[in-house]
């Protein structure tokens, strides 16, 4: 087949092209022809198809995402916001922290190990591209029913991929979640987050300015793995019966990535780059068009100079390949030799593949023939914008009317005890140590808190003990009942988790996982959740610094629950003052902060005991969340509390169980006046935490809460080797531990 050059394309306007097979709509193909004034070449068509995919262009979501740029809270910490590889915030002492969460959902279902591994690799390169050293990763995960046979295929592979890649990089995995629900059966969610640290002056941006500057591709060779990759996989629904898309899943090499990281950091240290971009979704198509678009506008690339693993690759395949462990840098001519020298030292392949030009076009050549001549913004930033129709689902009112208040409650202490054991041993509430023990949580020696703590925390300065904390949360059951409130509950829980550790919440990243945008029901869920998150961030003062949208998470007609995952980043001046969840000192007093109401719809209790989902989720009071956060941070800093645990899924009894087992100490609890034992134990009212207070600090702690107007109730004492609910029942810690820790290993044996 002869090469499809720009000249040839102009001379053969009627040549049929596989635009439909590449995922483009008819009007999108027509728009490309209009932009170019001719039909696209095969290489141009390949570039537009991946860059205009849902995953890369956000074409269905950006009309709603713009709220994050419109409802921006006043926050002096923000240094780099939405639009770059990752957001950056100021954490003091001259340090900046960059963080982001992204999805690798569909690839991880097809090929669990590589899909998850390359998800970690991709998010780490996003952080690296900002100029930062990656210091920790997190992994919010969702799988199908815990007892479904396919979960035994997907979960171990995903966990092994995350652990294998992250452990090889030497990055501690400090947080995340694991949730089981049948709605994720054919569509697990594998979200990956990373935190990086740098000095303010080391921030780098993705842009190609300065005519004559060289374009250098460095890292792994380009192969046939991942052609179209996530850009195609994440932009369509799964069919229950359909061909496997294994060739589209990228293959990772963490040792190559480790070399790439150290090589890049040395290049940064010597200030050799004028702009940089990692190669992730859409590969070279993305890197070249985005760098050119964000810079002065012109770039010439000699595609045949790209180092290949497979010499049979066509130009289109090279442009679409999402092979891992690759970066693209813009380097001034006088720095090229030193740049290449450092790459050689680290055994990283580096090749000058082009240069920045004075023109306005992205031009790509193949053995001297021009195969691409496009305005780079039209590829990278001016893709389609869809105002998808959305409407409140016809079934939403009936779902919300089906309140959990009608469900049968335990009649006596014996039934309460039985339901507590059922709750703490259920897959979602059970210990996840079988999973987290496969991750190295303490490599590098700076991990201060890690799973199963409320938030992960790492020290970033060994002299001052400055540190950062991160938590990720999302409850798809709440969001199914009410997407607006569900998104705010995810934000509130993540915010509360960070504050409970003693860190001050600063900013958020998000990963918005939803079904097909072509379904008006799903688009309504997305619109409501996005609105809820934007409004919530405005009230809490935590700007959205960036994130990811993952759509088409459904198999056939069955969509996942709307699952907005929110990552909150916080800062702590001295990590030695952090607050763990463990009750470790006998005789300390247990205080419940916040108000408890009869709120069971969407709760863990309704799911475990009654397999029920209906009603309205717990109410959100973000003003109260902010106050609670301030109290938790002050109490931690001033030594008034020794342990803190937020109350969320499973209510108070779940939190107390986790804190008792973590510290190896029991607790005696008394049901407060005005509450019954059932509501006290199982309610999932938001804005609450349980803390252990040394007796010497009781008066000071109560005075602080009273002065700030936060409801506080003494509910018990750390004591003995069992959890006792006075007048109701008791359970020895040994029995609780067996129930809590045995579930996941038994399911996955």
Secondary structure, DSSP 8 states (H G I E B T S, - for coil): -----HHHHHH-TT----TTTTT--HHHHHHHHHHHTS---HHHHHHHHHHTSHHHH-TTTHHHHTHHHHS----TTEEE-TTSSSEEEEEETTEEEEEEEEE-HHHHHHSHHHHHHHHHHHHHHHHHHTT-EEEEEEEEEEES-TTSHHHHHHHHHHHHHHHHHHHHHT-EEEEEEEEE-GGGTTS-EEEEEEEEEEEGGG-------STT-EEEEEES-B-STTBSHHHHHTTS-B-SS----GGGS----HHHHHHHHHHHHHHHHTT--SEEEE--TTHHHHHHHHHHHHTTSEEEEEGGGS-BS-TT--HHHHHHB--SSEEEEEE-GGGHHHHHHHHHHTT-EEEEEEEEESSSEEEEEETTEEEEEEEHHHHHT------------TTHHHHHHS-GGGS----SHHHHHHHHHHHHTSTTTS--HHHHTTS-SSGGG-EEE-TTSSSEEEES-TTT--EEEEEEE--HHHHHH-HHHHHHHHHHHHHHHHHHTT-EEEEEEEEEE-S-TTSHHHHHHHHHHHHHHHHHHHHHT-EEEEEEEE---EETTEE---EEEEEEEEEES-GGG--BS---STT-EEEEES------TT-HHHHHHH----S------HHHHHHHHHHHHHHHHTT--SEEEE--TTHHHHHHHHHHHHHT--EEE---TT--HHHHHH---SS-EEEEE-GGGHHHHHHHHHHHT--EEEEEEE-TTEEEETTTEEEEHHHHHHHHHHHHHHHH-
